[in-house]
Amino acid sequence: MGSGKRTVYVRVGTDKVPVEIDEKTTAGDIKKKLGRTDMILTVNGNTVADSDKILPLLTEGENDVRLMPESPVGSLLPFFTGEKRLRQEETLLREIGFVPTGARRFSGFVRTGSRIVKMHVYLPSTFPYSRPIITIDDPYFLEKHPCIMERDYGIEVHFHDEDWKPWMHAADLAVQAIAFLKSVDRRDAIWIPEKLISLFRLAGSPRRI
């Protein structure tokens, strides 16, 4: 995509708002221009972070750029369980680009800095009293952080159970996972297990003669 200014139409609810952008315009800039810094921006189905530049994400043809409400943790949405809660979660997940792909499973493509990753959100049978499980398809993130681990069911972006409360929403956890993966990708750090660190220290310690 070449440089220069371009007008994109951002869908906000039922409205399409024209916004002029250039090669420096980020998702955060668009939110500020529209006075919607509390919302989530998606470009062609991918959730993008505030620091992501928009122009490289656009195609030559028509683009689907949307601002959608974020469901803040502890929001005033009614607290449901059972089928009502599942329908509520599906609505919130669809708003950030996830669609049903199985029983209690939702999938979507997300941008995590330099990469586009397919992410899955599973709602366990004990949901909302136990946290959703979030996995990704990209092995690139393995061994880059102890909270990204390979399980029987996929590569999990792990959250501690005690950090989950029944009134939270799976969409919130997905947004947190996207931000976390972006921070890991930006650092491009390789996590070294504590066992290996201990071995390195022993190997590097001075020997007695």
N, C-alpha and C positions, 0 to 999 in steps of 0.2 A: 504494500500500500504506500503510495507516495506521500510526501510531506505537504504542508499547506493547510489552509482552512477548509472545513467541511461542515455542513449542517446535518445533524442527526435528529430524528424525531423520537423523543423519549415518552413511552407510554406511562402515564400516571393515572391509575384507575381507568376510567373510560376515555380520558383525554390523551392526545398526542401533542407534546410540546416541542417546538423546534429549539435546538440548542446548537450554537456554533462552537466547534472545537478545532484545535490544532494539534500538532505532534506532542505538545507538552500537557495537554488536558488529561487529567486523571478522573477516575470515578468520583473521588472526593470533591473535585472541582465542579462536576456536574451537579452533585447533591447540593453544594453551596449555592450554585446559580439558581437552582429551583427551590431553595429553602427547605430541603428535605434531608438534612444530615442524619436523621434518625431512621432512614430507610435503607434497604438493600438494593444495589444495582446489579442487574443481570444483562449480559450481552450475548445474544444468540444462544440463550439457554444456559450460559455459564455464569455462576456467581463470581463477581470480581471484588477485590479488595480496594479500599480507598486510594491506595498508592499506585494502582495499575493504570497505565496509560491506555486510553480508549482507542485511538486511531489504529494501532496495529491489530486490534481485535475485530475490526470491521471488514466485511467483504465488499466486493465491487457492487453487488446488487443491493436488494433491500435487506435491512438489518432489524432485528428484534431487540430493542433496548428498552428495559423496563425498570421502574422504581417501584419496589413493593415493600409493604410494611414489615418491619422486623417485630417478632413477638418477644418482647423483653422478658427475661427470667423474672418470675414473680409478677407477671402482668395481671391485669384485672379481668382476663378472660374467665368465663365460668369454669369451675372445676368439675370435670366429668370423669366418669370411669366407663368401662365396657365399650359398647359399640359407639356411643356418642363421643367418647374420648378418641377412639380410633378415627372417626370421621373428622373430628377437630384437628387431629395431628396430620391427617392426609391433606386437609386444606392448607395448613401452615407450611407443610413440606412442599406442596405444589407451588406455593407463592415464591419459593426460593429455587425452583427449577427441578424438584425431585418428582418422580412419577412412580406409581405402584408397579413393582416388577415381580411380585410373588406374595405369598401369604405374610402379611405384616412386614413386608419389605419394600423399601423405596430406594430408587437409584437416580443419580444425576451426575452431570459432568461439572466439575468446579475448577477454577483457576487457583493454583497455589504458588503464585510467583511466576517462575519460568515454565511451569508445567500445567497441562490440563489433565486432570485425574478423574477417573470414574469412582464415585463414592456411593456406598450403600448404607442405609440406615435400617436396622432391624429392631422391631418392637417385641420384646420377649412376652411370653404368655402372662407373666406377672406384672407387666407394664400397667399403670405408671408407678407401681411401688418398687420396681427395679429399673435401672437406667437402660436407655437404648444402647445397642451395640453398633458402632460405626466402623466400617471396614473400607479399604481402598484396594484397587487392582494393581497399583504401581509398586513393584518391588524396589524401585529407586530409593524409597524412604527407609527400607530396612537397615538396621544397625546405625541409623543416624541419631536415634534418641531412644532411651529405654521405654518410653511410652508408646512406641510403635513396634509392635511385635507380631510374629507369625503365629497364627492359631490354626486349628483344624478347619475352621470355617473361613479363613482368609487373613489378610493383613489388617490387624486391628489398630485403630487409633484409640488408645486406652484412656479412659477416665476413671478416677477412683469412685467406687460405689458411694462412699460417704459424701461426695460432692453433689450427688443427685438428690433432688427433692421431688415428691410426686406432683407438685404443681408446676414444675418446669416443663418445657416442651422439647420434643426431639429436634425441631428446627433450630432452636437455640444451640443445642449441642452440636449440630452439624455446622453452624456458623462458627462456633468456637474451634471446631476441628479444622475448618478451612484456614482460619487465622493461624492456628498452631502449625499446620503443615507449611504455610507460607514462611513463618519465622524459621522453621527448620531448613527449608530450601534456601532461604536467604543467607543463613549462616554457613550452609554447605558443610556442616561439621559432621564428623564421624564419631559416634559414641563408642567409647572403649569400655568394655565390661570391667567391673572392679577387680575381678580375678586376674585379668591381663595386666591391669595397672600395677597390681602387687608383684606380678612376675617381672614387669619392666623395672620396677624399683629394685628388686633383688638382683637382677642382672646388671643394673647400673651401679650398685653399691660397691665401695672399695673393698678389695679382698685383702685379707691379712696374709702376710708372708711368714 
